[in-house]
Amino acid sequence: MRKKTCCVTGHRDLPQKEINRVKAELRREIDRALEDGYTCFMSGFTEGVEQYFAEIVMEKQKGDPSLELVAVLPYRKRLEGLKEKGRTYEMLEACSEVIVVQEEYHPSVYSRRSRYMAERSGRVIAVYDGREKGGTVRMIRFAHMLKKELREIPVGEIVLPDRRNGEN
């Protein structure tokens, strides 16, 4: 039987006042994924949302050791850097697998990592504030392009341009 996989994407720099709400929403989305039969959870382990996601999955593993947490890291030195920090080292130790997408850093490594996760997941959970550039919006685009289920957790205040003043 093939396992159902869910991954996460989100911003590193959430407003402080939003963090508790985002964590609660991530917990709800992970619970929904579990109810829907997902047993494998992928995280790119960047600071912020992706590490919050990994921590919540680790909590869930205590009640169900069959759940898998998979780290998908963009390049080898990123893995070495995470292992040097006590908190992230512990999270990596809880992973059933640590995947390094490529050996050396290149400007496209994070995009390649996001695509890797999107291709292998049935569901993508995105914590997104409406930015037009960056890794989170790229991952959302991959999810759309690959026709993956997307569960979005909106964050912050999205400001739309004022069309009355001729702005686009």
C-alpha positions as CSV (number, residue, x, y, z in Angstrom):
1,M,0.0,0.0,0.0
2,R,1.4,3.4,-1.0
3,K,1.5,6.0,1.8
4,K,-0.2,9.3,1.5
5,T,2.2,12.3,1.8
6,C,1.5,15.8,2.8
7,C,4.1,18.7,2.7
8,V,4.3,22.3,4.0
9,T,5.5,25.6,2.8
10,G,5.4,29.0,4.5
11,H,7.2,32.1,5.4
12,R,10.2,32.3,7.8
13,D,9.2,35.8,9.0
14,L,5.7,35.6,10.4
15,P,4.5,38.6,12.5
16,Q,4.9,37.7,16.2
17,K,1.2,38.3,16.8
18,E,0.3,35.6,14.2
19,I,2.5,32.8,15.4
20,N,0.2,31.1,17.9
21,R,-2.8,31.3,15.5
22,V,-0.7,29.8,12.6
23,K,0.5,27.0,14.9
24,A,-3.1,26.2,15.8
25,E,-4.1,26.3,12.2
26,L,-1.2,24.0,11.3
27,R,-2.3,21.6,14.0
28,R,-5.8,21.6,12.6
29,E,-4.5,20.9,9.0
30,I,-2.3,18.1,10.2
31,D,-5.3,16.6,12.1
32,R,-7.4,16.9,8.9
33,A,-4.6,15.2,6.9
34,L,-4.5,12.3,9.5
35,E,-8.2,11.9,9.2
36,D,-7.9,11.8,5.5
37,G,-5.3,9.0,5.7
38,Y,-2.0,10.9,5.4
39,T,0.8,9.2,7.2
40,C,3.9,10.8,5.8
41,F,4.7,14.5,6.3
42,M,7.5,16.4,4.5
43,S,9.2,19.6,5.7
44,G,12.0,21.6,4.2
45,F,13.0,22.6,7.7
46,T,13.5,26.3,7.1
47,E,12.9,28.5,10.1
48,G,9.3,29.5,10.9
49,V,6.4,27.6,9.4
50,E,8.3,24.5,8.3
51,Q,9.9,23.9,11.7
52,Y,6.5,24.6,13.5
53,F,5.0,21.9,11.2
54,A,7.8,19.4,12.0
55,E,7.4,20.0,15.7
56,I,3.6,19.3,15.5
57,V,4.2,16.1,13.5
58,M,6.8,15.0,16.2
59,E,4.1,15.5,18.9
60,K,1.7,13.4,16.8
61,Q,4.3,10.7,16.5
62,K,4.2,10.2,20.2
63,G,0.7,8.9,19.9
64,D,1.2,7.2,16.6
65,P,4.8,6.0,16.0
66,S,3.8,4.8,12.5
67,L,3.7,8.5,11.3
68,E,6.7,9.5,9.2
69,L,8.4,12.9,9.3
70,V,10.7,13.4,6.3
71,A,13.2,16.3,6.0
72,V,13.8,17.5,2.5
73,L,16.9,19.8,2.5
74,P,18.1,21.7,-0.5
75,Y,21.9,21.1,-0.2
76,R,24.4,19.3,2.1
77,K,25.7,22.3,4.1
78,R,22.2,23.1,5.1
79,L,22.0,19.7,6.7
80,E,25.3,20.3,8.5
81,G,24.1,23.7,9.8
82,L,20.8,22.2,11.1
83,K,22.7,19.4,12.9
84,E,24.7,22.1,14.8
85,K,21.6,23.5,16.5
86,G,20.2,21.4,19.4
87,R,16.5,22.0,18.6
88,T,16.8,21.2,14.9
89,Y,19.2,18.3,15.5
90,E,16.5,16.7,17.7
91,M,13.9,17.2,14.9
92,L,16.1,15.7,12.3
93,E,16.6,12.7,14.6
94,A,12.9,12.2,14.7
95,C,12.8,11.9,10.9
96,S,12.3,8.6,9.2
97,E,14.4,10.0,6.3
98,V,16.5,13.0,5.5
99,I,16.8,13.8,1.8
100,V,19.4,16.1,0.4
101,V,18.2,17.3,-3.0
102,Q,21.7,18.3,-4.2
103,E,25.3,18.4,-2.8
104,E,26.3,22.0,-3.6
105,Y,24.5,25.3,-3.1
106,H,23.1,27.0,-6.2
107,P,20.5,29.8,-6.4
108,S,17.9,27.3,-7.6
109,V,18.3,24.8,-4.8
110,Y,15.3,26.0,-2.8
111,S,13.1,25.9,-5.9
112,R,14.3,22.4,-6.7
113,R,13.6,21.3,-3.1
114,S,10.0,22.8,-3.2
115,R,9.3,21.0,-6.5
116,Y,10.7,17.7,-5.1
117,M,8.2,17.9,-2.2
118,A,5.2,19.0,-4.3
119,E,5.8,16.2,-6.8
120,R,5.8,13.6,-4.1
121,S,2.9,15.0,-2.0
122,G,-0.9,14.6,-2.5
123,R,-1.6,17.7,-0.3
124,V,0.3,20.9,0.2
125,I,-0.3,23.1,3.3
126,A,0.7,26.7,2.6
127,V,1.0,29.5,5.1
128,Y,0.9,32.5,2.8
129,D,0.6,36.2,3.1
130,G,0.1,37.2,-0.6
131,R,3.7,38.0,-1.6
132,E,4.2,37.8,-5.3
133,K,7.8,36.6,-5.0
134,G,9.6,34.0,-2.9
135,G,9.7,30.3,-2.1
136,T,6.1,30.0,-0.7
137,V,4.4,31.4,-3.8
138,R,6.7,29.2,-6.0
139,M,5.5,26.2,-4.0
140,I,1.9,27.2,-4.4
141,R,2.4,27.5,-8.2
142,F,4.0,24.1,-8.3
143,A,1.0,22.7,-6.4
144,H,-1.4,24.3,-8.9
145,M,0.7,23.2,-11.9
146,L,0.9,19.6,-10.6
147,K,-2.8,19.6,-9.6
148,K,-2.1,18.9,-6.0
149,E,-4.6,19.6,-3.2
150,L,-3.7,22.9,-1.7
151,R,-4.8,23.9,1.9
152,E,-4.0,27.6,2.5
153,I,-3.6,29.3,5.8
154,P,-3.8,33.0,5.2
155,V,-1.6,35.2,7.3
156,G,-1.2,38.9,7.8
157,E,-3.0,41.7,6.0
158,I,-3.0,41.5,2.3
159,V,-3.2,45.0,0.8
160,L,-4.7,45.4,-2.6
161,P,-3.7,48.3,-4.9
162,D,-6.0,51.2,-5.0
163,R,-7.5,51.2,-8.5
164,R,-9.1,54.6,-8.1
165,N,-5.6,56.3,-8.1
166,G,-4.6,54.5,-11.3
167,E,-2.4,51.9,-9.6
168,N,-2.4,48.4,-11.0
